[in-house]
Amino acid sequence: MPNFHVIFWRHAEAEDAAGSAQGDEVDLRRNLTKQGRRDAAQVAGWIKSQLPKPWTVISSPAQRARQTAQHLNDYPVIDPRLRPESSMEELLSVVSEFPREGGALVLVGHQPILGRAGLYWITGCDQQFSLRKSGLLWAVERSREVGIQRSLRACVSPDLLGD
């Protein structure tokens, strides 16, 4: 069975929305800033140069996450289990339901759940893990004689990629 790659990618920097609450309608409509668009494009370029194809991009329904995902795929799959107020279990159900022979999976979502879910999926440790805006965790799952092995392939943020 081929290796299964999963990228947990936090959305890029978005405009502020004074008075909104996480997951409300105003929050879900926030657009990326100019810097956010640059960072998303830079990280997407890095992903394209590194991640084996084929890949599937699944995004939160929030505008800022969709805009981030569109730097990698014009038509990402939108899944409400990646919305800002989702639980870790909801987010990880997206990973568990994805066919292992389906190539790589890129999830575009929100903190704090995205970092926590990525760390948990790799290690089984339920702790907070902060990803910078447009940062990502890249994990690989391999089938071995002794069972499933997961490892961290990369942890990247836009500032590490240069200009």
C-alpha positions as CSV (number, residue, x, y, z in Angstrom):
1,M,0.0,0.0,0.0
2,P,1.4,3.4,-0.9
3,N,2.2,6.1,1.7
4,F,-0.7,8.3,2.7
5,H,0.2,12.0,3.0
6,V,-1.9,14.4,5.1
7,I,-1.3,18.2,5.3
8,F,-3.0,20.2,8.0
9,W,-2.8,23.8,6.6
10,R,-4.0,26.8,8.6
11,H,-5.7,29.5,6.6
12,A,-3.6,32.6,5.8
13,E,-3.9,36.0,7.4
14,A,-7.5,37.4,7.1
15,E,-9.1,40.8,7.6
16,D,-10.3,41.7,11.1
17,A,-14.0,41.6,11.8
18,A,-14.7,43.8,14.8
19,G,-17.5,42.4,17.0
20,S,-17.7,39.1,15.3
21,A,-17.5,35.7,17.1
22,Q,-15.7,32.7,15.8
23,G,-17.9,30.9,13.4
24,D,-20.6,33.6,13.0
25,E,-21.7,34.9,9.6
26,V,-19.4,37.9,9.7
27,D,-16.5,35.7,10.7
28,L,-17.2,33.2,7.9
29,R,-17.1,36.0,5.3
30,R,-13.7,37.4,6.2
31,N,-11.3,37.7,3.2
32,L,-7.6,37.3,3.1
33,T,-5.4,40.4,3.5
34,K,-2.9,41.3,0.8
35,Q,-0.2,39.6,3.0
36,G,-2.4,36.6,3.5
37,R,-2.8,36.2,-0.3
38,R,1.0,36.4,-0.7
39,D,1.6,33.9,2.1
40,A,-1.0,31.4,0.7
41,A,0.5,31.6,-2.8
42,Q,4.0,31.0,-1.4
43,V,3.0,28.1,0.7
44,A,0.9,26.6,-2.1
45,G,3.9,26.9,-4.4
46,W,6.0,25.0,-1.9
47,I,3.3,22.3,-1.5
48,K,3.1,21.9,-5.3
49,S,6.8,21.4,-5.5
50,Q,6.9,18.8,-2.7
51,L,3.7,16.8,-2.3
52,P,3.2,13.7,-4.5
53,K,0.2,13.8,-6.8
54,P,-2.7,13.2,-6.9
55,W,-4.0,15.3,-4.0
56,T,-7.4,16.3,-2.7
57,V,-7.9,19.7,-1.1
58,I,-10.7,19.9,1.5
59,S,-11.5,23.3,3.0
60,S,-13.5,24.9,5.7
61,P,-16.5,26.8,4.4
62,A,-15.1,30.0,5.8
63,Q,-14.1,32.5,3.0
64,R,-10.5,32.9,4.3
65,A,-9.9,29.1,4.3
66,R,-11.5,28.7,0.8
67,Q,-9.3,31.5,-0.5
68,T,-6.2,29.9,1.0
69,A,-7.1,26.5,-0.5
70,Q,-7.8,28.0,-3.9
71,H,-4.1,28.8,-4.2
72,L,-3.6,25.1,-4.4
73,N,-6.8,24.0,-6.2
74,D,-9.3,26.2,-8.0
75,Y,-12.2,24.1,-6.7
76,P,-11.5,22.7,-3.2
77,V,-14.0,20.4,-1.6
78,I,-15.9,22.3,1.1
79,D,-16.6,20.3,4.3
80,P,-18.5,21.8,7.3
81,R,-16.5,19.5,9.6
82,L,-13.6,21.9,9.1
83,R,-15.5,25.1,10.1
84,P,-13.9,27.3,12.8
85,E,-16.0,25.9,15.7
86,S,-15.5,22.2,14.8
87,S,-14.4,19.6,17.3
88,M,-11.2,17.7,16.8
89,E,-13.2,14.5,16.3
90,E,-15.2,16.1,13.5
91,L,-12.0,17.2,11.8
92,L,-10.3,13.8,12.2
93,S,-13.3,12.1,10.8
94,V,-12.5,13.7,7.4
95,V,-9.1,12.1,7.5
96,S,-10.3,8.7,8.7
97,E,-13.0,8.6,5.9
98,F,-10.5,9.5,3.1
99,P,-9.5,6.5,1.0
100,R,-5.8,5.6,1.7
101,E,-5.3,4.8,-2.0
102,G,-6.8,8.2,-3.0
103,G,-3.4,10.0,-2.9
104,A,-2.6,12.9,-0.6
105,L,-5.1,14.9,1.5
106,V,-4.7,18.6,2.2
107,L,-7.0,20.0,4.9
108,V,-7.4,23.8,5.1
109,G,-8.9,25.0,8.4
110,H,-8.5,26.9,11.6
111,Q,-6.7,27.2,14.9
112,P,-6.8,25.9,17.6
113,I,-8.4,22.7,16.4
114,L,-6.3,22.2,13.2
115,G,-2.9,22.1,15.1
116,R,-4.3,20.0,17.9
117,A,-5.8,17.5,15.4
118,G,-2.6,17.3,13.4
119,L,-0.5,16.6,16.5
120,Y,-3.0,14.0,17.7
121,W,-3.2,12.3,14.4
122,I,0.6,12.0,14.2
123,T,1.4,11.2,17.9
124,G,-1.9,10.3,19.7
125,C,-1.1,13.1,22.1
126,D,-4.0,15.4,22.8
127,Q,-2.3,18.8,23.4
128,Q,-2.6,22.2,21.9
129,F,-0.2,22.8,19.0
130,S,-0.1,26.3,17.5
131,L,0.3,26.7,13.7
132,R,1.1,30.2,12.4
133,K,-1.2,31.7,9.8
134,S,-0.6,29.8,6.5
135,G,1.5,27.3,8.4
136,L,1.2,23.6,8.0
137,L,2.0,20.2,9.4
138,W,2.7,17.5,6.9
139,A,2.4,13.9,8.1
140,V,2.9,10.5,6.4
141,E,1.2,7.3,7.2
142,R,2.9,4.0,6.2
143,S,1.8,0.4,6.5
144,R,4.4,-1.8,8.1
145,E,4.5,-5.4,9.1
146,V,4.1,-4.2,12.7
147,G,1.1,-2.0,11.8
148,I,0.5,1.6,10.9
149,Q,3.3,4.1,11.4
150,R,2.8,7.9,11.2
151,S,5.6,10.4,11.1
152,L,6.1,14.1,10.7
153,R,7.4,15.0,7.3
154,A,7.5,18.8,7.6
155,C,6.3,21.8,9.7
156,V,6.4,24.9,7.6
157,S,5.4,28.6,7.9
158,P,5.7,31.2,5.2
159,D,8.6,33.0,6.9
160,L,10.7,29.9,6.5
161,L,10.2,29.9,2.7
162,G,11.7,33.3,2.1
163,D,10.4,35.7,-0.5
